């Protein structure tokens, strides 16, 4: 015999039967109680044997517990138990990590004596600093100062000794320390004219045949085809001129330009 639907109360045939939440439903009747969305066995959620979707599933809220006499008694009993446990642990650990020192008359006397000793020492040091050092302390301080000055003067005198007293034993070192006035046929090299970056006067016109980027502050950059005016030959490798396109004036390599 076919059962009745839990929603509409009509007969549910096997081809349209849904068995869920201990009830039988039509496929069209198995929907959310709130939004009426049709559900299936994969996306439903049951609450009090009624189907709900995930969005409208009832959320369980916690209720507030009233302070009844029984609850108050339990609360007081738990507090007493916690205090008893704290006292038990305190008595167990009392002799292990620390001990309570009673404020006995003997301890008060010792503390008072220590305070008096510290006050006496403080007043002695204060009077000594106000009156100045005693004669014996002054003599000792003067003796220390004289020793320090003597020790300081000795290294200074050693540093100012003439250098001719030091005789190096290494013959190679002696040869290197000979005066530079002995030339032994060596002539100091003449500084080339290319290093003297002085701007000459006058000049001609040339055309750049290559691109060049300045490598120094007194050089100029130019591109292939630029016209160089006021060109003046400095030496075989360098020239001085002005790039007509940019107006920059400076040194330029002679093999990058061609005279017009």
Residue, then its C-alpha position, 0 to 999 in steps of 0.5 A: x500500500x502506498x503511503x501519503x505525502x507528509x506535505x500535501x497528504x496525497x498518495x505517493x507513488x514509487x516513481x515520485x517518492x522521496x523517503x527522508x526525515x522518517x517521512x515520505x514526500x513528493x519530489x515537488x513537495x520536498x522543499x524548504x519550509x521558508x523559501x519553498x526551494x525544491x530540495x534533494x537528498x544532497x542539499x537539504x538540512x533537517x530540523x525537527x524533521x522538517x527540510x530547510x535549505x542552507x540559507x534558512x536553516x534555523x540557528x540555535x541560540x543559547x539561553x541565559x541561565x538565571x541566578x537561581x538559588x541552586x546556581x548561586x549555591x553551586x557557584x559559591x561551592x566552586x569558589x570555596x573549592x578553588x580557595x581550598x586547592x590554592x591553600x593546599x598548593x601554597x602549603x606544599x610549595x612553602x618550603x621549596x621556592x620561598x619562605x615567609x619571614x616573620x617580622x620578629x623583634x630580632x629582625x627589626x633590631x638588625x634592620x635598624x642597625x643596618x640603617x644606622x650604619x649606612x647613615x654613618x657611612x653616608x655622613x662620613x663620605x659627605x664630610x670628607x668630600x666637603x673638607x677635601x682630601x687629608x694630607x696623606x691622601x693628597x701626597x698619595x694623589x700627587x705621587x700617582x699623578x707624577x708617575x702617570x706624567x713620567x710614563x706619558x713622557x717616556x713614549x713621547x721622547x722615544x717617538x721624537x728620537x732622530x731617525x738616523x739612530x735607526x739602522x735597518x738591517x735589510x739592504x733592499x729596504x735601504x736601497x728603497x729608502x735612498x733619496x729620490x734626488x739620485x736619478x740613475x739615468x731615469x728621466x721623469x716622463x713628460x705629461x702629454x699634451x692630451x692631458x692638459x685640457x686647456x681650450x685653444x683659440x681659433x679653429x676649423x670645421x669638421x664633420x662627425x663620422x661616428x657616434x661618441x658618448x662623453x667619458x669625462x666632464x670636459x668632453x662632448x657627445x655627438x652623433x654621426x653627421x653632426x658638424x663640429x665648429x671651432x675645431x682646434x688640433x691638440x695632439x694626434x689623438x684629441x681635438x677641441x671644438x663645439x658641436x653645432x647641434x647642441x652647442x656643447x664645447x669640449x674635447x673630442x677624439x680626432x679619429x671620430x671626425x673628418x675635416x671639411 
